[in-house]
Amino acid sequence: MTQRGYTNETVVGSAWQGGVMFDEQASQQAGRLSGDGFVRCSDGHVRWGVFGAAGVVFVLRESDEPEVMLQKRSQMAHEGGTWSCAGGALNQGEMPIEGALREASEEVGSVPGTPRLLGEYIFKPAVNWAYTTVVVEVDERFGSSINFETDAVEWFTLKDVEQLALHAGFAAAWPHLRQIVQSAN
């Protein structure tokens, strides 16, 4: 079956169902339907995350100037070589903060303690899809590259973030995210 350039031959183990490309193997995880897959959105674009997607910006306040954790995306990821927050597809019924923290634990390691929610920014370009970035504060530094999606994990001051080669979506959201971090002081 072919739909707009995607075929079952090019994405092994996947199938189009009602405008959505599902990863059938991933959908078996934890009794929840996996959101791993592409969806044709109401605006005509194809995006990753059948049920939407979410990411998380971790904030650490060890000094007067807060720092945020970012990951350098590997060349195997979309816009490889750029910096962004950890994130990915939401599973069915998953709240954005749940999905963002799950994705972070898969990409940068276990999140220490209980993160405190500072705010969120929602990018909703289509009726049937949104990317929510949650901003949470943590009490200690953590993070390392633990899978193929991440080449590096580092903590940056807010002014240093703007000097980085940022993922386009993260760059567009950064002014809103920065405001959340600064407002929480």
MIBAKE-746364 format. One record per residue (C-alpha): residue in three letters; residue number from 1; z negated, y negated, x negated. Coordinates in Angstrom, 2 decimals, always signed. Each point is the difference from the previous one (the first is absolute). Example, Ala and Ser with C-alpha at 12.3 -4.5 7.8 and 13.67 -1.06 7.14 Angstrom:
2
- ala | 1 | -7.80 | +4.50 | -12.30 $
- ser | 2 | +0.66 | -3.44 | -1.37 $
This chain:
185
- met | 1 | +0.00 | +0.00 | +0.00 $
- thr | 2 | +0.94 | -3.41 | -1.41 $
- gln | 3 | -1.27 | -3.39 | +1.09 $
- arg | 4 | +0.84 | -3.13 | -2.00 $
- gly | 5 | +0.38 | +1.76 | -3.34 $
- tyr | 6 | -2.98 | +2.35 | +0.16 $
- thr | 7 | +0.62 | +3.71 | +0.38 $
- asn | 8 | -2.15 | +3.10 | -0.02 $
- glu | 9 | +1.73 | +0.89 | -3.25 $
- thr | 10 | -1.08 | -3.23 | -1.73 $
- val | 11 | -3.60 | +0.10 | +1.20 $
- val | 12 | -1.05 | +3.64 | -0.21 $
- gly | 13 | -2.41 | +1.12 | +2.71 $
- ser | 14 | +0.56 | -3.09 | +2.12 $
- ala | 15 | +1.68 | -0.50 | +3.33 $
- trp | 16 | +0.97 | -2.93 | +2.19 $
- gln | 17 | -1.73 | -0.02 | +3.38 $
- gly | 18 | +0.51 | -2.95 | +2.33 $
- gly | 19 | +0.87 | -2.46 | -2.79 $
- val | 20 | -2.77 | +1.22 | -2.29 $
- met | 21 | +0.36 | +2.12 | -3.13 $
- phe | 22 | -3.03 | +2.31 | -0.17 $
- asp | 23 | -1.23 | +1.90 | -3.02 $
- glu | 24 | -0.80 | +3.24 | +1.81 $
- gln | 25 | -2.21 | +1.44 | -2.75 $
- ala | 26 | -2.12 | -3.15 | -0.29 $
- ser | 27 | -0.44 | -0.13 | +3.78 $
- gln | 28 | -2.20 | +3.10 | -0.18 $
- gln | 29 | -2.75 | -1.74 | -2.02 $
- ala | 30 | -3.52 | -0.27 | +1.42 $
- gly | 31 | +1.00 | +0.60 | +3.62 $
- arg | 32 | +1.45 | -3.52 | +0.24 $
- leu | 33 | +3.68 | -0.72 | +0.14 $
- ser | 34 | +0.96 | -1.45 | -3.37 $
- gly | 35 | +1.61 | -3.40 | -0.01 $
- asp | 36 | +2.02 | +0.86 | -3.11 $
- gly | 37 | +3.57 | -0.68 | +0.97 $
- phe | 38 | +2.51 | -2.71 | +0.71 $
- val | 39 | +0.30 | -1.73 | +3.35 $
- arg | 40 | +2.85 | -2.13 | +1.32 $
- cys | 41 | -1.77 | -3.14 | +1.16 $
- ser | 42 | +0.89 | -2.15 | +2.99 $
- asp | 43 | +1.43 | -2.63 | -2.38 $
- gly | 44 | +2.51 | +2.55 | -1.35 $
- his | 45 | -1.68 | +0.56 | -3.37 $
- val | 46 | -1.15 | +3.41 | -1.21 $
- arg | 47 | -3.57 | -0.09 | -1.30 $
- trp | 48 | -2.49 | +2.50 | -1.45 $
- gly | 49 | -2.84 | +0.97 | +2.32 $
- val | 50 | +0.69 | +1.62 | +3.36 $
- phe | 51 | -3.18 | -1.55 | +1.46 $
- gly | 52 | +0.10 | -3.11 | -2.18 $
- ala | 53 | -1.55 | -0.44 | -3.42 $
- ala | 54 | -3.01 | -1.59 | -1.65 $
- gly | 55 | -1.21 | -1.09 | -3.41 $
- val | 56 | -3.25 | -1.23 | -1.49 $
- val | 57 | -0.92 | -2.79 | -2.38 $
- phe | 58 | -3.31 | +0.73 | -1.72 $
- val | 59 | -2.05 | -3.06 | -0.99 $
- leu | 60 | -2.71 | -0.06 | -2.68 $
- arg | 61 | -2.28 | -2.99 | -0.57 $
- glu | 62 | -1.62 | +0.57 | -3.40 $
- ser | 63 | +0.40 | -3.65 | -1.00 $
- asp | 64 | +0.82 | -3.36 | +1.55 $
- glu | 65 | +3.64 | +0.97 | +0.39 $
- pro | 66 | +0.70 | +3.06 | +2.16 $
- glu | 67 | +2.34 | +2.69 | -1.27 $
- val | 68 | +2.31 | +2.25 | +1.99 $
- met | 69 | +1.24 | +3.49 | -0.82 $
- leu | 70 | +3.75 | +0.53 | -0.07 $
- gln | 71 | +2.13 | +2.98 | -0.93 $
- lys | 72 | +3.25 | -0.05 | -1.93 $
- arg | 73 | +2.48 | +2.05 | +2.00 $
- ser | 74 | +1.80 | +2.74 | -1.90 $
- gln | 75 | +3.78 | +0.10 | -0.28 $
- met | 76 | -0.08 | +2.87 | +2.51 $
- ala | 77 | -1.43 | -2.34 | +2.68 $
- his | 78 | +1.75 | -2.69 | +2.04 $
- glu | 79 | +0.35 | -3.12 | -2.19 $
- gly | 80 | -1.29 | +1.89 | -3.02 $
- gly | 81 | -1.42 | -2.08 | -2.84 $
- thr | 82 | -1.53 | -2.57 | +2.33 $
- trp | 83 | -3.66 | -0.62 | +0.84 $
- ser | 84 | -1.46 | +0.52 | +3.45 $
- cys | 85 | -3.06 | +1.35 | +1.76 $
- ala | 86 | -0.53 | +3.70 | +0.69 $
- gly | 87 | +1.33 | +1.03 | +3.38 $
- gly | 88 | +2.33 | +2.15 | +2.03 $
- ala | 89 | +0.80 | +1.56 | +3.35 $
- leu | 90 | -2.62 | +0.22 | +2.74 $
- asn | 91 | -0.60 | +3.36 | +1.62 $
- gln | 92 | +0.00 | +0.34 | +3.78 $
- gly | 93 | -3.09 | -1.64 | +1.52 $
- glu | 94 | -1.20 | -1.37 | -3.33 $
- met | 95 | -1.40 | -3.53 | -0.12 $
- pro | 96 | +1.54 | -2.21 | -2.73 $
- ile | 97 | -3.22 | -0.15 | -2.03 $
- glu | 98 | -0.31 | +3.81 | +0.13 $
- gly | 99 | +3.59 | +0.51 | -1.11 $
- ala | 100 | -0.20 | -2.67 | -2.70 $
- leu | 101 | -3.15 | +1.52 | -1.52 $
- arg | 102 | +1.46 | +3.53 | +0.23 $
- glu | 103 | +3.18 | -1.13 | -1.76 $
- ala | 104 | -2.03 | -1.81 | -2.67 $
- ser | 105 | -2.02 | +3.13 | -0.72 $
- glu | 106 | +3.29 | +1.90 | -0.43 $
- glu | 107 | +1.55 | -2.62 | -2.29 $
- val | 108 | -2.83 | -1.60 | -2.02 $
- gly | 109 | -2.99 | +2.34 | +0.42 $
- ser | 110 | -3.21 | +0.23 | +2.00 $
- val | 111 | -1.27 | -3.26 | +1.43 $
- pro | 112 | -3.64 | -0.53 | -1.04 $
- gly | 113 | -2.73 | -0.86 | +2.50 $
- thr | 114 | +0.76 | -1.57 | +3.34 $
- pro | 115 | +2.67 | -2.72 | -0.18 $
- arg | 116 | -0.68 | -3.10 | +2.12 $
- leu | 117 | +2.88 | -1.24 | +2.15 $
- leu | 118 | +0.84 | -3.65 | -0.73 $
- gly | 119 | +3.11 | -0.26 | +2.17 $
- glu | 120 | +3.52 | +1.25 | +0.60 $
- tyr | 121 | +3.54 | -1.29 | +0.07 $
- ile | 122 | +2.57 | +1.60 | +2.32 $
- phe | 123 | +3.74 | -0.15 | -0.68 $
- lys | 124 | +1.75 | +1.02 | +3.23 $
- pro | 125 | +3.77 | -0.42 | -0.36 $
- ala | 126 | +0.80 | +2.35 | +2.90 $
- val | 127 | -1.46 | +0.96 | +3.36 $
- asn | 128 | -0.58 | +3.59 | -1.14 $
- trp | 129 | -1.22 | -0.48 | -3.59 $
- ala | 130 | -2.61 | -1.97 | -1.96 $
- tyr | 131 | -1.44 | -0.07 | -3.52 $
- thr | 132 | -3.68 | -0.95 | -0.07 $
- thr | 133 | -1.61 | -1.03 | -3.28 $
- val | 134 | -3.79 | +0.17 | +0.09 $
- val | 135 | -2.10 | -1.93 | -2.49 $
- val | 136 | -3.30 | +1.64 | -0.94 $
- glu | 137 | -2.73 | -0.82 | -2.48 $
- val | 138 | -1.42 | +2.64 | -2.33 $
- asp | 139 | -3.03 | -0.09 | -2.30 $
- glu | 140 | +1.53 | +1.59 | -3.08 $
- arg | 141 | +3.21 | +0.29 | -1.95 $
- phe | 142 | +1.95 | +3.24 | +0.49 $
- gly | 143 | +3.55 | +1.28 | +0.07 $
- ser | 144 | +2.50 | +1.88 | -2.09 $
- ser | 145 | +3.53 | +1.29 | +0.35 $
- ile | 146 | -0.45 | +3.42 | +1.58 $
- asn | 147 | +3.40 | +0.84 | +1.45 $
- phe | 148 | +3.73 | -0.50 | -0.49 $
- glu | 149 | +0.07 | -3.19 | +2.12 $
- thr | 150 | -2.15 | -2.02 | -2.40 $
- asp | 151 | +0.63 | -0.90 | -3.66 $
- ala | 152 | -3.08 | -2.19 | -0.49 $
- val | 153 | -3.03 | -1.41 | +1.80 $
- glu | 154 | -1.53 | -3.32 | -1.07 $
- trp | 155 | -2.31 | -2.73 | +1.24 $
- phe | 156 | +1.35 | -3.57 | +0.06 $
- thr | 157 | -1.38 | -3.45 | +0.75 $
- leu | 158 | +1.67 | -1.71 | +2.95 $
- lys | 159 | +1.95 | -2.39 | -2.23 $
- asp | 160 | +1.20 | +2.89 | -2.20 $
- val | 161 | +1.47 | +1.83 | +3.00 $
- glu | 162 | +2.57 | -2.75 | +0.46 $
- gln | 163 | +1.31 | +0.56 | -3.55 $
- leu | 164 | +0.83 | +3.66 | +0.68 $
- ala | 165 | +3.26 | +1.59 | +1.12 $
- leu | 166 | -1.14 | +0.75 | +3.56 $
- his | 167 | +1.47 | +2.41 | +2.55 $
- ala | 168 | +1.98 | -2.21 | +2.42 $
- gly | 169 | -2.11 | +0.92 | +3.04 $
- phe | 170 | -3.25 | -0.58 | -1.87 $
- ala | 171 | +1.29 | -3.31 | -1.39 $
- ala | 172 | +0.73 | -1.19 | +3.55 $
- ala | 173 | -3.49 | +1.02 | +1.17 $
- trp | 174 | -1.86 | -1.27 | -3.09 $
- pro | 175 | -0.64 | -3.60 | +1.20 $
- his | 176 | -1.69 | +1.38 | +3.14 $
- leu | 177 | -1.96 | +2.63 | -1.96 $
- arg | 178 | -1.10 | -2.55 | -2.60 $
- gln | 179 | -1.31 | -2.22 | +2.80 $
- ile | 180 | -2.09 | +2.89 | +1.36 $
- val | 181 | -1.50 | +0.60 | -3.47 $
- gln | 182 | -0.74 | -3.70 | -0.53 $
- ser | 183 | -1.47 | -0.47 | +3.50 $
- ala | 184 | -2.49 | +2.80 | -0.58 $
- asn | 185 | -1.69 | -1.86 | -2.90 $
